[in-house]
């Protein structure tokens, strides 16, 4: 069933420092074909080949994101992988020009599509757009991502809900392992390995420590150049989530990048960095921006609030972007009131810079050796100001 | 009824060249408190203190617009003139930093509001947003624009429809003249004159040459530092519109800027430049952008079209902006298909740069002395490619 496969690329992941106190947080550098990614890193989400409302050059030059994420499920529906392949891959198609990580599409199949049927071969579902029937198996998921020319592609996995039964979670782990083998085999037949692109495995297992361990160990046997923690932030408490991340980072090899998928708040990110996680993505900063929310070191601001009507102070003078420093709270409230899309654009640039910059600061403090102290103090400040 | 008023600022308008053949087109330079405006010039419309979807710095650096327009009617409703006055004026409030021209609000009162009642004192109407009753007279229109700190404010005028009776148009002209006197008086009492800001008069008179002449002559007596042609593009044919502009530019003083309000297509702009018009504004390039249309020297492109699905050529390599040159037609079609707001942003930047740049080219050819030849050839090319 699982034929022996050639080995994947060696991970070009260089650990620069680990925190002397917790032996958790680490600063590193991940070399990808489209560029180098210093970690810990927050990856803005560019679902449909665009970080909503923001020009790619502002993601590069203002947000200063070293890598962004694309969603295979959405891109496969529109414009379709053929168009993006012909354009030279996702990064070229959207003129981002830097590294991209793509998810496998599995998460969206489970959360967006209708009438899905899962077997060991893959999942058959109907597009949420037009009801068209589509099949996505491990081979298809990997081939699509090869067509997108992702610097980091993700294995297709099965992501159970937080309260699924042990039986269901165990079945998800087994199928995720089965698919990881198939993904690796398909990946080795594509152009990814020759071009230095990477395929990461995804650890499942939900709230069951032994299943998390089983999943991680089975994937580590396949020697992926990086591993993700999947199935978190799916309904469990923050405490449970951090516990699960902690279990997994203890098991995963220290010399490979660890990516926690789809999280989280600024304080959660810092706590997970402390647990040895390296990479994160989340729609929260951009989605919150489109709803008029801004992140600051003292908590979030709701810019719809009447109290900002004549507040001509900068959005957030402590975040180093023109979007944060140039525009007043009063002006942003006006744009929100009048439903002008520029509000979302300015706040998205600010929020993403806030998240990217938070990881830059974390990295500096890891290298300096005072991450734990700085992080605790940062979290205290954020929570007291909220 | 019309008390004698002090004189307005001298217009800081320097004619650099007039076309030797037609004695129509002229290149000039308009010095305003917030900056110098080379003319002929196209002014992007920033209705609600934002050029929809575009960051002010992209309007400055990419579109390279020397001046933008704000809408008094909208800004008076939201956020209200008090907020903008306290922010230091419209240019500061929106962090544009360059010159702004504001309309008087009259046009929107007539086109958007309900239950309006016009008398010699002004117009009473209900806000299109919440039905609130508002009064706008010449004094109010000018005081609001003084609060917006507009580099160029416009007199309140009465704008009849293209097919209104001669009697109605004559009444509109008379009231426009009456209001011009009141506007000038109110303006002289504000901070505009001391700060070198300008108040322009608006010529009405519709399709009646004698009424256009009467209106122009009555305004010229008031010695405004600039004049606008109002009541065009309100339902008449292009031929009629150009005829009316031609009548008026012949009457207006040669040493003052001439602004044709709310127009037009690229070819109309060139034809009006040929008739001696200097300034234009129009929502068309930005509105068309939000509907997936791009202007090029060979006509317009509808980027929704299936034929662009795999067209990886640049949007328009002949327009000098990154928005025009960096993104492919295929990518833009994808953004439009997926209803991503970035489509509107990229196309707005491109279209506005196209219009602003067209006026820059016109200016160069006027200075070079071959405007008529160049303009005819440009129009032929544009129309044949459409």
Interface residues (C-beta under 8 A of the other chain):
Chain A: X48 X49 X50 X52 X53 X54 X55 X57 X74 X78 X79 X83 X86 X87 X93 X94 X95 X309 X310 X312 X322 X326 X327 X328 X330 X331 X333 X334 X335 X337 X338 X340 X341 X342 X344 X345 X346
Chain B: X48 X49 X50 X52 X53 X54 X55 X57 X74 X78 X79 X83 X86 X87 X93 X94 X95 X309 X310 X312 X322 X326 X327 X328 X330 X331 X333 X334 X335 X337 X338 X340 X341 X342 X344 X345 X346
